[in-house]
Amino acid sequence: MAEQDEVEEKKKSPIIKIVLLVVGFLLVIAVSVGATLFLTGFFQPKEEKQVEEKLKEVEKKAKSEAEAKKDAPPEKVKKETPELTRFQNTYVEWERELLANVTNSRKVIQVQVAFMTRYDDRVIKNIKKHELALRASALDVLRKVTEPEITQDNFRKALAEKIRVELNAVLEKYEDFGGIEELYFTTLVVQ
């Protein structure tokens, strides 16, 4: 009799183990499905989901606009008047003068340079940031001046335009945008 009880116990124990394994497996699956639904927001009210989605869209749009603005050239600063839209002029002057020898002459030319732009302050910041490269480029233009050129009527304007074009080329090289619209000599001495 004792032998029959032992045989029945051995038969029952594998069945109990199998049932427990199946129940445990189903429990793990149910917990996984429930956690997935919770984390994806299935149990949230629809209004909260929509608000979260809109916030994500707004953040994404703001980020892309900020990146686009960073890569875009500076915008002109508007100056409002009743009749028409005018742009505000911004001026900056280099503190140090430029001094160069006149080509094939014993004379020297000394100029004080100021710039004008209608774009935002990024152009002014770029001028200050790259001042050394800009000064070197302006000196290269000045050293090519010849004595006969100095006596011409439009010498100042022509020289200012040559320097402006050269400086904008340097700014475009380093910042992808020039922005210097006018160049002025606040002093010009030839001796």
Order of alpha helices (4+ residues) and beta strands (2+ residues): alpha-alpha-beta-beta-beta-beta-beta-alpha-alpha-alpha-alpha-beta
